[in-house]
Amino acid sequence: MLASTYRPPFYLPGGDLQSILPAISRIVTGISYRRERIYTPDQDFIDIDWVDHESTKVVLIIHGLEASSDTPYVKGMAKALHASGYRVAAMNLRGCSGETNRLVRSYHSGSTDDVGIVIEHLLQDNGCESLMLVGFSLGGNLVLKYLGEKTNVSSGIKCAVTISVPCDLEACAVHLDSRIPFLYRDRFLRTLKQKALTRIGRLPFSITQQQVRNIRTFVEFDDRYTSRLYGFENAADYYKRCSSKQFIPFIRIPTLILTALNDPFFTPACFPTEECNQSSSVFLETPAEGGHVGFCCGLFSGAYYSESRTLDFLSSPH
């Protein structure tokens, strides 16, 4: 457990404002990507957006639910990392790069197979001597699960930072379903359902367009769609098998989990205090405030604690 120095600006009180205002108001300039497309063993593709640098230190960034490499928090982190001397590879999860993938599968909170494909590519083909991982929200869950479920994590991976991670997927989904819908849930569900509708007729199970349109909650969506598409028994089985909390005790590389206590997405079950205490490699920092993927130091200054804290952790001896 680490003490935190983060304090939000006075004009951003509460977890909702600290989450929403940075998300809708932030504009990141001065950063441009070079896109690389890699092909997967199942004959599909994953798009990686690079910020090039001569350095052999590479940071892989993985975005959150229904985001992409163009999401401001990803671009802000990429810009900060590049300015500090890192090469940056921002992974777009399948279905999130702006181009429809070939296969019906997309991504989910436990799809570490694609993370492994990208990591292997970075370590083997890109002059990468040391690789660091940064994951936001769902992307953070993927990072923790990947590091904890593998018995032979590459020695090329030096450390990781995860931000606002839903370590208990069921607790997070049920909580968001019970909150004011239009703040978070409905925005995510709208795009998730739109993508699902484009796959009707290609799915390995039967579901109609109207049944998709009638879905009103995260748990319903994961029960009727996600779990069936990816071979889980139901939503509960999906949440149980993919929640990163259970994998944390097995992580062996230095890893920071940064999650605000007032994160409006989470309940106490989402904070992996006991699990982090079982690992000498995982550090949990829980500032009292910060919201979900917020941690803004000033809307006008463009400074974000999540970025400065990531830089500090990546460069520190562990």
ChimeraX attribute file (.defattr): number of C-alpha atoms within 10 A of each C-alpha:
attribute: neighborCount
match mode: 1-to-1
recipient: residues
	/A:1	13
	/A:2	12
	/A:3	9
	/A:4	14
	/A:5	10
	/A:6	19
	/A:7	14
	/A:8	20
	/A:9	14
	/A:10	8
	/A:11	10
	/A:12	21
	/A:13	13
	/A:14	15
	/A:15	21
	/A:16	19
	/A:17	17
	/A:18	25
	/A:19	22
	/A:20	17
	/A:21	14
	/A:22	24
	/A:23	17
	/A:24	9
	/A:25	11
	/A:26	16
	/A:27	13
	/A:28	17
	/A:29	10
	/A:30	7
	/A:31	12
	/A:32	14
	/A:33	17
	/A:34	10
	/A:35	15
	/A:36	12
	/A:37	10
	/A:38	13
	/A:39	12
	/A:40	13
	/A:41	8
	/A:42	8
	/A:43	8
	/A:44	14
	/A:45	19
	/A:46	21
	/A:47	23
	/A:48	23
	/A:49	22
	/A:50	21
	/A:51	22
	/A:52	16
	/A:53	14
	/A:54	9
	/A:55	15
	/A:56	15
	/A:57	17
	/A:58	28
	/A:59	27
	/A:60	24
	/A:61	29
	/A:62	27
	/A:63	26
	/A:64	26
	/A:65	16
	/A:66	17
	/A:67	21
	/A:68	23
	/A:69	25
	/A:70	19
	/A:71	16
	/A:72	19
	/A:73	25
	/A:74	24
	/A:75	23
	/A:76	23
	/A:77	22
	/A:78	28
	/A:79	20
	/A:80	20
	/A:81	21
	/A:82	19
	/A:83	11
	/A:84	11
	/A:85	15
	/A:86	23
	/A:87	22
	/A:88	27
	/A:89	26
	/A:90	25
	/A:91	27
	/A:92	22
	/A:93	26
	/A:94	23
	/A:95	22
	/A:96	21
	/A:97	19
	/A:98	11
	/A:99	9
	/A:100	14
	/A:101	15
	/A:102	13
	/A:103	15
	/A:104	19
	/A:105	17
	/A:106	18
	/A:107	17
	/A:108	19
	/A:109	23
	/A:110	23
	/A:111	18
	/A:112	21
	/A:113	13
	/A:114	19
	/A:115	20
	/A:116	16
	/A:117	15
	/A:118	21
	/A:119	19
	/A:120	13
	/A:121	13
	/A:122	20
	/A:123	17
	/A:124	12
	/A:125	8
	/A:126	10
	/A:127	13
	/A:128	18
	/A:129	16
	/A:130	17
	/A:131	23
	/A:132	20
	/A:133	24
	/A:134	24
	/A:135	24
	/A:136	26
	/A:137	23
	/A:138	26
	/A:139	31
	/A:140	29
	/A:141	30
	/A:142	30
	/A:143	27
	/A:144	31
	/A:145	26
	/A:146	22
	/A:147	26
	/A:148	21
	/A:149	17
	/A:150	13
	/A:151	11
	/A:152	9
	/A:153	16
	/A:154	13
	/A:155	10
	/A:156	16
	/A:157	20
	/A:158	18
	/A:159	23
	/A:160	26
	/A:161	26
	/A:162	27
	/A:163	27
	/A:164	31
	/A:165	34
	/A:166	28
	/A:167	28
	/A:168	23
	/A:169	26
	/A:170	22
	/A:171	19
	/A:172	22
	/A:173	21
	/A:174	16
	/A:175	16
	/A:176	22
	/A:177	19
	/A:178	10
	/A:179	13
	/A:180	10
	/A:181	14
	/A:182	9
	/A:183	12
	/A:184	16
	/A:185	20
	/A:186	17
	/A:187	12
	/A:188	15
	/A:189	19
	/A:190	14
	/A:191	12
	/A:192	16
	/A:193	19
	/A:194	13
	/A:195	15
	/A:196	21
	/A:197	17
	/A:198	12
	/A:199	14
	/A:200	16
	/A:201	13
	/A:202	11
	/A:203	15
	/A:204	11
	/A:205	11
	/A:206	11
	/A:207	15
	/A:208	11
	/A:209	15
	/A:210	9
	/A:211	10
	/A:212	19
	/A:213	14
	/A:214	12
	/A:215	17
	/A:216	16
	/A:217	18
	/A:218	23
	/A:219	21
	/A:220	17
	/A:221	19
	/A:222	21
	/A:223	19
	/A:224	19
	/A:225	21
	/A:226	23
	/A:227	19
	/A:228	18
	/A:229	16
	/A:230	16
	/A:231	10
	/A:232	17
	/A:233	11
	/A:234	17
	/A:235	22
	/A:236	15
	/A:237	14
	/A:238	23
	/A:239	23
	/A:240	15
	/A:241	14
	/A:242	22
	/A:243	24
	/A:244	29
	/A:245	25
	/A:246	18
	/A:247	20
	/A:248	25
	/A:249	19
	/A:250	21
	/A:251	23
	/A:252	17
	/A:253	19
	/A:254	19
	/A:255	29
	/A:256	25
	/A:257	24
	/A:258	26
	/A:259	29
	/A:260	26
	/A:261	21
	/A:262	20
	/A:263	25
	/A:264	21
	/A:265	25
	/A:266	26
	/A:267	17
	/A:268	11
	/A:269	15
	/A:270	23
	/A:271	22
	/A:272	20
	/A:273	16
	/A:274	11
	/A:275	16
	/A:276	23
	/A:277	15
	/A:278	13
	/A:279	17
	/A:280	14
	/A:281	18
	/A:282	25
	/A:283	18
	/A:284	21
	/A:285	19
	/A:286	22
	/A:287	20
	/A:288	17
	/A:289	21
	/A:290	34
	/A:291	29
	/A:292	27
	/A:293	24
	/A:294	27
	/A:295	28
	/A:296	27
	/A:297	20
	/A:298	16
	/A:299	15
	/A:300	9
	/A:301	8
	/A:302	13
	/A:303	15
	/A:304	23
	/A:305	18
	/A:306	25
	/A:307	21
	/A:308	13
	/A:309	16
	/A:310	21
	/A:311	17
	/A:312	11
	/A:313	17
	/A:314	21
	/A:315	10
	/A:316	8
	/A:317	7
	/A:318	11
